Amino acid sequence: MAQAPQQLIRPMQASDLETVLAWRNHPDVRDFMYTKHEITLAEHTAWFAKASRDAQRHLMIFESNEVPVGFSNLHQIAEGGIADWGFYTAPEAVKGTGRALGKAALEYAFVELGLHKVCGQALAFNQRSIRFHDNLGFQQEGVLRQQHFDGQRYHDVVCFGLLASEWQTNN
Ligand SMILES: CC(C)(COP(=O)(O)OP(=O)(O)OC[C@H]1O[C@@H](n2cnc3c(N)ncnc32)[C@H](O)[C@@H]1OP(=O)(O)O)[C@@H](O)C(=O)NCCC(=O)NCCS
């Protein structure tokens, strides 16, 4: 029987910058983000430096068998442990990597950070992200109609929320 992969989530470090930038700029990721331009290394480095100084932000790398395969960020946006999250997997990652990353990031959010609620947003055409949130136990909390303009068209944004109590019930 094949051994289960060793998986962990850890803080992002400066040495991860180029790997994460390559994922973020890949069309399989970029096409589902609010900002779609190709990000330069200078822009990416400045983003990382600023986020690293912000105690409300947690940039995380998900590893499988010691190989980085995904990125997630948690951002505390309000008092009482309310956070937004974002995530993407390496474009070459095997199916199911996102789910494992999601579970690890949520465990970090609710156990390590003691957050009360994690909120996600997905562009309405991003069916994989919508399935992903549904599979992880998020509730769909509403649709922001025509909330995102991509330069040519408006897109609805689907809002998701998961409470610590709901997560604990299922884990
Ligand atoms: C979203 C993401 C992290 C999900 O990772 P993943 O779980 O490894 O992705 P999978 O390809 O296994 O798909 C997840 C679910 O979507 C379903 N799915 C995959 N492709 C799909 C498609 N084209 N249409 C509809 N559903 C799809 C899968 O079947 C799976 O659901 P299931 O387990 O119930 O079968 C990953 O696809 C990603 O990084 N996407 C690009 C960046 C992104 O969209 N980030 C989120 C922004 S809100």
The ligand as an SDF file (V2000), in Angstrom:
LIG
                    3D

 48 50  0  0  0  0  0  0  0  0999 V2000
   -9.1280   26.1550   -5.9380 C   0  0  0  0  0  0  0  0  0  0  0  0
   -8.0040   25.1300   -5.7680 C   0  0  0  0  0  0  0  0  0  0  0  0
   -7.1110   25.4910   -4.5840 C   0  0  0  0  0  0  0  0  0  0  0  0
   -8.6890   23.7620   -5.5370 C   0  0  0  0  0  0  0  0  0  0  0  0
   -7.6920   22.7840   -5.4280 O   0  0  0  0  0  0  0  0  0  0  0  0
   -8.0160   21.1890   -5.5920 P   0  0  0  0  0  0  0  0  0  0  0  0
   -8.9740   20.6620   -4.5750 O   0  0  0  0  0  0  0  0  0  0  0  0
   -6.7030   20.5050   -5.6570 O   0  0  0  0  0  0  0  0  0  0  0  0
   -8.7380   21.1950   -6.9350 O   0  0  0  0  0  0  0  0  0  0  0  0
   -9.4680   20.0440   -7.6520 P   0  0  0  0  0  0  0  0  0  0  0  0
   -9.0560   20.1220   -9.0590 O   0  0  0  0  0  0  0  0  0  0  0  0
   -9.2420   18.7590   -6.9590 O   0  0  0  0  0  0  0  0  0  0  0  0
  -11.0120   20.4230   -7.5310 O   0  0  0  0  0  0  0  0  0  0  0  0
  -11.7330   20.7230   -6.3280 C   0  0  0  0  0  0  0  0  0  0  0  0
  -13.1890   20.3860   -6.5760 C   0  0  0  0  0  0  0  0  0  0  0  0
  -13.6470   21.0910   -7.7350 O   0  0  0  0  0  0  0  0  0  0  0  0
  -14.1000   20.1290   -8.7110 C   0  0  0  0  0  0  0  0  0  0  0  0
  -13.6840   20.6090  -10.0230 N   0  0  0  0  0  0  0  0  0  0  0  0
  -12.4680   20.5090  -10.6070 C   0  0  0  0  0  0  0  0  0  0  0  0
  -12.4860   21.0900  -11.8220 N   0  0  0  0  0  0  0  0  0  0  0  0
  -13.7410   21.5730  -11.9870 C   0  0  0  0  0  0  0  0  0  0  0  0
  -14.4170   22.2690  -13.0210 C   0  0  0  0  0  0  0  0  0  0  0  0
  -13.7640   22.6220  -14.1420 N   0  0  0  0  0  0  0  0  0  0  0  0
  -15.7080   22.5920  -12.8680 N   0  0  0  0  0  0  0  0  0  0  0  0
  -16.3730   22.2510  -11.7440 C   0  0  0  0  0  0  0  0  0  0  0  0
  -15.7990   21.6170  -10.7090 N   0  0  0  0  0  0  0  0  0  0  0  0
  -14.5110   21.2680  -10.8300 C   0  0  0  0  0  0  0  0  0  0  0  0
  -13.4110   18.8290   -8.3460 C   0  0  0  0  0  0  0  0  0  0  0  0
  -14.1450   17.7330   -8.8490 O   0  0  0  0  0  0  0  0  0  0  0  0
  -13.3850   18.9110   -6.8420 C   0  0  0  0  0  0  0  0  0  0  0  0
  -14.6440   18.5750   -6.2720 O   0  0  0  0  0  0  0  0  0  0  0  0
  -14.9440   17.0860   -5.7340 P   0  0  0  0  0  0  0  0  0  0  0  0
  -13.8440   16.7600   -4.7720 O   0  0  0  0  0  0  0  0  0  0  0  0
  -16.2690   17.2350   -5.0810 O   0  0  0  0  0  0  0  0  0  0  0  0
  -14.9200   16.2160   -6.9390 O   0  0  0  0  0  0  0  0  0  0  0  0
   -7.0990   25.0450   -7.0370 C   0  0  0  0  0  0  0  0  0  0  0  0
   -7.9010   24.6060   -8.1150 O   0  0  0  0  0  0  0  0  0  0  0  0
   -6.4350   26.3650   -7.4270 C   0  0  0  0  0  0  0  0  0  0  0  0
   -5.3690   26.7040   -6.9190 O   0  0  0  0  0  0  0  0  0  0  0  0
   -7.0530   27.1280   -8.3490 N   0  0  0  0  0  0  0  0  0  0  0  0
   -6.4860   28.3700   -8.8830 C   0  0  0  0  0  0  0  0  0  0  0  0
   -6.4630   29.4960   -7.8780 C   0  0  0  0  0  0  0  0  0  0  0  0
   -7.8140   29.7680   -7.2570 C   0  0  0  0  0  0  0  0  0  0  0  0
   -8.8470   29.6850   -7.9060 O   0  0  0  0  0  0  0  0  0  0  0  0
   -7.7670   30.1250   -5.9650 N   0  0  0  0  0  0  0  0  0  0  0  0
   -8.9760   30.4470   -5.2200 C   0  0  0  0  0  0  0  0  0  0  0  0
   -9.4530   31.8250   -5.5060 C   0  0  0  0  0  0  0  0  0  0  0  0
  -11.0090   32.1230   -4.6700 S   0  0  0  0  0  0  0  0  0  0  0  0
  1  2  1  0
  2  3  1  0
  2  4  1  0
  2 36  1  0
  4  5  1  0
  5  6  1  0
  6  7  2  0
  6  8  1  0
  6  9  1  0
  9 10  1  0
 10 11  2  0
 10 12  1  0
 10 13  1  0
 13 14  1  0
 14 15  1  0
 15 16  1  0
 15 30  1  0
 16 17  1  0
 17 18  1  0
 17 28  1  0
 18 19  1  0
 18 27  1  0
 19 20  2  0
 20 21  1  0
 21 22  1  0
 21 27  2  0
 22 23  1  0
 22 24  2  0
 24 25  1  0
 25 26  2  0
 26 27  1  0
 28 29  1  0
 28 30  1  0
 30 31  1  0
 31 32  1  0
 32 33  2  0
 32 34  1  0
 32 35  1  0
 36 37  1  0
 36 38  1  0
 38 39  2  0
 38 40  1  0
 40 41  1  0
 41 42  1  0
 42 43  1  0
 43 44  2  0
 43 45  1  0
 45 46  1  0
 46 47  1  0
 47 48  1  0
M  END
$$$$
